[in-house]
Amino acid sequence: MKRKLFLALPALILTLIAFPCFAETPEADLKKQFSASYKAFKKAEQQNSASTLKLALQVLELGKQVYPEGSEVLAVLNHNVGFYLRKAERFQEAKTHLNRALKIFEQIHGKGSLTLIDTLMELGHANQKHFQYANQKYYRRALKIAKQQEGESSVVVAQLNYDIGVWLLEFAQTPHSRKYLEKAYKLFTENSGAQDIQTGMSAFYLAKLKMAQKRYRAAQKLLEAALPAFDIPDKPEYKIELTTRAFLVEVYERLGERGKANTHCQAIGKATPWDASQKARPIFRKSPKYPAGALHSGREGYAILSLTIDKNGFAVDPEVIETVGSPSFGKAALDVVGDMRFTPRFENGQPVDTLGVTYQYTFKLAK
């Protein structure tokens, strides 16, 4: 969901920015400063600049001098500051500004207004550093408002469930994300169809959760269902397609169904041409077991293998060409390389075997 799904910048601030022609008075000079600072903030925001938070704080301080307490403009400015403080992981400060914004929005629009949803969602995100079920109260309130105003099965409710689920999965790293992602997947499917990008994204993140839980068969079904939504080479979603295919390679490897990964290995190889280095690019990795002798003696180092990557991304005929630290590193590398999958090379639109590819395994002890 975009940062401001429901918040609209009040007309007063837009007028001030559009027509910064004031009489020469201290008050007019302050408004000019505010206008210039706000323009700088918006430019930094569009450029994803590191200075955005600093400018948001500056605009808020000037805004306090231009607008009366309780103004909707100050609510929006506090929301902006809270949003960027949350992105900077300054959660306590973020919550202070977001609560100020929420209080003003409630006073102006009422406690059941859609205008509150963005701020409630940000408060939910800011409270999830250490996951606690009670902290989901902001999410639950946002969902309640959306259901009342837009309908239980609306796209808005689907989007909120998706945003909550992704946040809980990616940041809070909690399995509580499941119910939100499942609801989002169901509603997007009903509203937009199985091949819609949002339906695909919901399935993708739900599959990611299943993989973390080692429920590979469930993940495989979701990833296969998501793939048609991403199979659009001229759209930005194409990168998601490649990630989905890489996940499918891993899933099929984990399930012991290696042949089913061939199509996905080849699709990744076709979309990502080899460079002149001829270095192997793994899709599915496995780490070698640290040799007991080297482990006990505290030795570190590496092993370099020469191998052929066949047209399906399998490592064929591997040989040790160099070891540093211990000869046992070479054997450990040979034991695992056959279980990996690599990106195959393409020539004239067809996958081909590639001889003389090198791949290095590094053996380093945890500190």
C-alpha positions as CSV (number, residue, x, y, z in Angstrom):
1,M,0.0,0.0,0.0
2,K,1.2,3.5,-0.8
3,R,2.2,5.6,2.2
4,K,-0.9,7.7,1.9
5,L,-3.9,5.7,0.8
6,F,-6.4,7.9,2.6
7,L,-4.6,11.0,3.7
8,A,-5.1,14.0,1.5
9,L,-3.0,17.1,2.0
10,P,-5.4,19.8,3.2
11,A,-6.2,22.5,0.6
12,L,-4.8,25.2,2.8
13,I,-1.2,23.9,2.6
14,L,-1.6,23.3,-1.2
15,T,-2.7,26.9,-1.6
16,L,0.2,28.1,0.4
17,I,2.7,26.2,-1.7
18,A,1.1,27.1,-5.0
19,F,0.8,30.8,-4.3
20,P,3.7,31.9,-2.1
21,C,3.2,35.6,-2.7
22,F,2.9,37.3,0.7
23,A,3.3,40.9,1.9
24,E,6.6,41.7,3.5
25,T,5.9,41.0,7.1
26,P,7.5,38.7,9.7
27,E,4.4,36.4,9.3
28,A,4.7,36.4,5.6
29,D,8.4,35.6,5.8
30,L,7.7,32.6,8.0
31,K,5.1,31.4,5.5
32,K,7.7,31.7,2.7
33,Q,10.2,29.6,4.8
34,F,7.5,27.0,5.3
35,S,6.6,27.0,1.6
36,A,10.3,26.5,0.6
37,S,10.9,23.9,3.2
38,Y,7.8,21.9,2.2
39,K,8.9,22.0,-1.5
40,A,12.4,20.7,-0.4
41,F,10.8,18.0,1.6
42,K,8.6,16.8,-1.3
43,K,11.6,16.8,-3.6
44,A,13.6,14.8,-1.2
45,E,10.7,12.4,-0.7
46,Q,10.4,11.8,-4.4
47,Q,14.2,11.2,-4.7
48,N,14.2,8.9,-1.7
49,S,16.8,11.1,-0.2
50,A,18.5,10.5,3.2
51,S,17.6,14.0,4.1
52,T,13.9,13.4,4.0
53,L,13.4,12.9,7.8
54,K,15.4,16.0,8.6
55,L,13.4,18.1,6.2
56,A,10.1,16.6,7.5
57,L,11.1,17.6,11.1
58,Q,12.0,21.1,9.8
59,V,8.7,21.5,8.0
60,L,6.8,20.4,11.1
61,E,8.6,23.0,13.3
62,L,7.8,25.8,10.8
63,G,4.2,24.5,10.5
64,K,3.7,24.9,14.2
65,Q,4.5,28.6,13.8
66,V,2.2,29.0,10.8
67,Y,-0.9,26.9,11.7
68,P,-3.0,26.8,14.8
69,E,-2.9,23.9,17.2
70,G,-5.3,21.2,16.1
71,S,-5.0,22.1,12.4
72,E,-5.3,19.3,9.9
73,V,-2.1,20.5,8.3
74,L,-0.2,19.8,11.6
75,A,-1.8,16.3,11.7
76,V,-0.4,15.5,8.2
77,L,3.0,16.9,9.1
78,N,3.1,14.9,12.3
79,H,2.1,11.8,10.3
80,N,4.9,12.5,7.8
81,V,7.5,12.8,10.6
82,G,6.2,9.6,12.3
83,F,6.4,7.7,9.0
84,Y,10.1,8.6,8.5
85,L,11.0,8.1,12.1
86,R,9.4,4.6,11.9
87,K,11.4,3.9,8.7
88,A,14.6,5.0,10.6
89,E,13.5,2.5,13.4
90,R,13.1,5.3,15.9
91,F,9.9,3.7,17.1
92,Q,9.2,5.6,20.3
93,E,9.6,9.0,18.7
94,A,7.5,7.8,15.7
95,K,4.6,6.8,18.0
96,T,4.6,10.2,19.7
97,H,4.1,12.0,16.4
98,L,1.7,9.5,15.0
99,N,-0.5,9.7,18.1
100,R,-0.6,13.4,17.8
101,A,-1.7,13.1,14.2
102,L,-4.3,10.5,15.1
103,K,-5.8,12.7,17.9
104,I,-6.2,15.7,15.5
105,F,-7.7,13.5,12.7
106,E,-10.2,12.0,15.2
107,Q,-11.2,15.5,16.4
108,I,-11.8,16.7,12.8
109,H,-13.2,13.6,11.1
110,G,-14.5,11.4,13.9
111,K,-13.2,8.0,15.1
112,G,-14.7,6.0,12.3
113,S,-13.2,7.9,9.3
114,L,-11.2,6.4,6.6
115,T,-8.8,9.3,7.1
116,L,-7.5,7.6,10.2
117,I,-6.4,4.4,8.5
118,D,-2.9,5.4,7.3
119,T,-1.9,6.7,10.7
120,L,-3.4,3.6,12.5
121,M,-1.4,1.4,10.1
122,E,1.8,3.3,10.9
123,L,1.1,3.0,14.6
124,G,0.7,-0.7,14.1
125,H,4.0,-1.0,12.3
126,A,5.8,1.2,14.9
127,N,4.6,-1.2,17.7
128,Q,5.8,-4.4,16.1
129,K,9.6,-4.3,16.8
130,H,9.0,-6.9,19.6
131,F,5.8,-8.6,18.5
132,Q,2.9,-8.7,21.0
133,Y,-0.6,-9.6,20.1
134,A,-1.9,-6.6,22.1
135,N,0.0,-4.3,19.8
136,Q,-2.2,-5.3,16.9
137,K,-5.0,-3.1,18.2
138,Y,-4.1,-0.4,15.7
139,Y,-4.3,-2.9,12.8
140,R,-7.6,-4.3,14.1
141,R,-9.1,-0.8,14.4
142,A,-7.9,0.1,10.8
143,L,-9.5,-3.1,9.5
144,K,-12.8,-2.4,11.4
145,I,-13.0,1.1,9.9
146,A,-12.3,-0.3,6.4
147,K,-14.9,-3.0,6.8
148,Q,-17.6,-0.5,8.0
149,Q,-16.9,2.1,5.3
150,E,-15.9,-0.1,2.3
151,G,-17.4,-3.5,3.0
152,E,-16.1,-6.8,4.5
153,S,-14.9,-8.1,1.1
154,S,-13.6,-4.9,-0.4
155,V,-10.2,-4.4,-2.1
156,V,-9.4,-1.9,0.7
157,V,-9.8,-4.6,3.3
158,A,-7.7,-7.0,1.1
159,Q,-5.0,-4.4,0.9
160,L,-4.8,-3.7,4.6
161,N,-4.6,-7.4,5.3
162,Y,-1.8,-7.7,2.8
163,D,0.1,-4.8,4.3
164,I,-0.3,-6.1,7.8
165,G,0.7,-9.7,6.8
166,V,3.8,-8.6,4.9
167,W,4.9,-6.4,7.8
168,L,4.5,-9.1,10.4
169,L,6.3,-11.6,8.2
170,E,9.2,-9.4,7.0
171,F,9.8,-7.2,10.0
172,A,8.3,-8.8,13.1
173,Q,9.0,-12.3,11.7
174,T,6.0,-13.8,13.4
175,P,3.7,-16.6,12.1
176,H,0.8,-14.3,13.1
177,S,1.2,-13.0,9.6
178,R,-0.6,-16.1,8.2
179,K,-4.2,-15.1,8.9
180,Y,-3.7,-11.7,7.3
181,L,-2.0,-13.1,4.2
182,E,-4.6,-15.8,3.8
183,K,-7.4,-13.2,4.0
184,A,-5.6,-11.0,1.5
185,Y,-5.1,-13.8,-0.9
186,K,-8.8,-14.9,-0.7
187,L,-10.1,-11.3,-1.1
188,F,-7.8,-10.4,-4.0
189,T,-8.7,-13.6,-5.7
190,E,-12.4,-12.9,-5.4
191,N,-12.1,-9.2,-6.3
192,S,-9.4,-9.2,-9.0
193,G,-8.9,-12.8,-10.2
194,A,-6.1,-15.3,-9.8
195,Q,-3.7,-13.6,-12.2
196,D,-3.9,-10.1,-10.7
197,I,-0.5,-8.8,-9.4
198,Q,-1.9,-8.3,-5.9
199,T,-3.3,-11.8,-5.8
200,G,0.1,-13.1,-6.9
201,M,2.0,-11.0,-4.3
202,S,-0.3,-12.3,-1.5
203,A,0.4,-15.9,-2.6
204,F,4.1,-15.2,-2.9
205,Y,4.4,-13.9,0.7
206,L,2.2,-16.7,2.0
207,A,4.5,-19.2,0.3
208,K,7.5,-17.5,1.9
209,L,5.9,-18.1,5.3
210,K,5.3,-21.8,4.4
211,M,8.9,-22.2,3.4
212,A,10.1,-20.7,6.7
213,Q,7.9,-23.3,8.4
214,K,9.3,-26.0,6.1
215,R,5.9,-26.7,4.7
216,Y,7.3,-27.1,1.2
217,R,4.4,-28.8,-0.5
218,A,2.0,-25.9,0.6
219,A,4.7,-23.4,-0.6
220,Q,5.0,-25.1,-4.0
221,K,1.3,-24.8,-4.7
222,L,1.2,-21.2,-3.7
223,L,4.3,-20.3,-5.8
224,E,2.9,-22.1,-8.9
225,A,-0.4,-20.2,-8.4
226,A,1.5,-16.9,-8.1
227,L,3.7,-17.3,-11.1
228,P,1.2,-16.4,-13.9
229,A,0.7,-13.0,-12.3
230,F,4.4,-12.2,-12.6
231,D,5.1,-13.6,-16.1
232,I,5.2,-10.2,-17.8
233,P,8.8,-9.4,-19.0
234,D,8.1,-5.7,-19.8
235,K,6.7,-4.9,-16.4
236,P,8.6,-4.3,-13.1
237,E,7.0,-7.4,-11.6
238,Y,9.4,-9.5,-13.7
239,K,12.0,-9.5,-11.0
240,I,9.4,-11.0,-8.7
241,E,8.9,-13.7,-11.3
242,L,12.6,-14.6,-11.1
243,T,12.5,-14.7,-7.3
244,T,9.4,-16.9,-7.4
245,R,11.1,-19.3,-9.8
246,A,14.2,-19.4,-7.5
247,F,11.9,-20.2,-4.6
248,L,10.4,-23.0,-6.7
249,V,13.8,-24.4,-7.4
250,E,14.5,-24.5,-3.7
251,V,11.1,-26.1,-2.9
252,Y,11.5,-28.8,-5.5
253,E,15.0,-29.6,-4.3
254,R,13.7,-29.8,-0.7
255,L,10.9,-32.1,-1.9
256,G,13.4,-34.3,-3.8
257,E,11.7,-33.5,-7.1
258,R,14.7,-32.1,-8.9
259,G,13.5,-32.6,-12.4
260,K,10.6,-30.2,-11.8
261,A,13.0,-27.4,-11.1
262,N,14.6,-27.6,-14.6
263,T,12.1,-25.3,-16.2
264,H,12.6,-22.7,-13.5
265,C,16.4,-22.9,-13.7
266,Q,16.3,-22.4,-17.4
267,A,13.9,-19.5,-17.2
268,I,16.2,-17.7,-14.7
269,G,19.2,-18.5,-17.0
270,K,17.5,-17.1,-20.0
271,A,16.5,-13.9,-18.2
272,T,20.0,-13.3,-16.7
273,P,22.7,-13.7,-19.3
274,W,26.2,-14.8,-18.2
275,D,29.0,-12.3,-18.1
276,A,32.6,-12.8,-19.2
277,S,33.8,-14.0,-15.8
278,Q,32.3,-17.5,-16.3
279,K,31.7,-17.7,-12.5
280,A,29.0,-20.1,-11.3
281,R,25.8,-18.4,-10.1
282,P,23.9,-20.6,-7.6
283,I,20.1,-20.6,-7.4
284,F,19.9,-23.2,-4.7
285,R,22.8,-23.3,-2.2
286,K,23.9,-25.9,0.3
287,S,26.7,-25.3,2.8
288,P,29.4,-28.0,3.2
289,K,29.9,-29.7,6.5
290,Y,32.9,-28.2,8.3
291,P,35.6,-30.9,8.4
292,A,36.1,-32.1,11.9
293,G,39.9,-31.9,11.9
294,A,39.9,-28.4,10.6
295,L,37.2,-27.4,13.1
296,H,39.0,-28.8,16.1
297,S,42.3,-27.2,15.1
298,G,40.6,-23.8,14.3
299,R,41.7,-23.8,10.7
300,E,39.9,-21.6,8.1
301,G,40.3,-21.3,4.3
302,Y,38.6,-22.2,1.1
303,A,38.3,-24.7,-1.7
304,I,37.9,-23.8,-5.4
305,L,36.2,-26.3,-7.7
306,S,36.2,-26.5,-11.5
307,L,33.0,-27.9,-12.9
308,T,30.6,-28.1,-15.8
309,I,27.1,-26.5,-15.4
310,D,24.7,-28.4,-17.6
311,K,21.7,-27.0,-19.4
312,N,19.5,-27.7,-16.4
313,G,21.7,-26.1,-13.9
314,F,23.3,-29.2,-12.4
315,A,27.0,-29.3,-11.4
316,V,28.7,-32.0,-13.4
317,D,32.3,-33.5,-13.2
318,P,33.5,-31.2,-10.3
319,E,37.2,-31.2,-9.5
320,V,39.2,-29.5,-6.8
321,I,41.7,-27.1,-8.3
322,E,42.8,-25.3,-5.2
323,T,42.5,-25.5,-1.4
324,V,43.8,-23.1,1.3
325,G,43.8,-24.0,5.0
326,S,43.2,-27.7,4.8
327,P,43.0,-30.3,2.0
328,S,39.8,-31.6,3.7
329,F,38.0,-28.4,2.5
330,G,38.2,-29.8,-1.0
331,K,36.4,-33.1,-0.1
332,A,33.8,-31.3,1.9
333,A,33.1,-29.1,-1.2
334,L,32.8,-32.0,-3.5
335,D,30.4,-33.7,-1.1
336,V,27.9,-30.9,-1.4
337,V,28.2,-29.3,-4.8
338,G,26.1,-32.0,-6.5
339,D,23.2,-31.0,-4.4
340,M,23.2,-27.4,-5.6
341,R,21.5,-25.8,-8.6
342,F,23.1,-23.1,-10.8
343,T,22.0,-20.7,-13.5
344,P,22.5,-22.4,-16.9
345,R,24.1,-20.4,-19.8
346,F,22.1,-19.7,-23.0
347,E,23.4,-19.4,-26.5
348,N,21.2,-18.4,-29.4
349,G,18.1,-18.8,-27.2
350,Q,18.9,-22.3,-26.0
351,P,20.4,-23.6,-22.7
352,V,23.9,-25.2,-23.1
353,D,26.4,-27.0,-21.0
354,T,29.2,-24.7,-19.8
355,L,32.6,-26.3,-19.1
356,G,35.4,-24.9,-16.9
357,V,33.3,-22.9,-14.5
358,T,34.8,-22.1,-11.1
359,Y,33.1,-22.0,-7.7
360,Q,34.6,-21.2,-4.3
361,Y,33.5,-22.5,-0.9
362,T,34.8,-20.5,2.0
363,F,35.3,-22.1,5.4
364,K,35.2,-19.6,8.2
365,L,34.6,-20.2,11.9
366,A,31.9,-18.4,13.8
367,K,33.4,-15.8,16.1
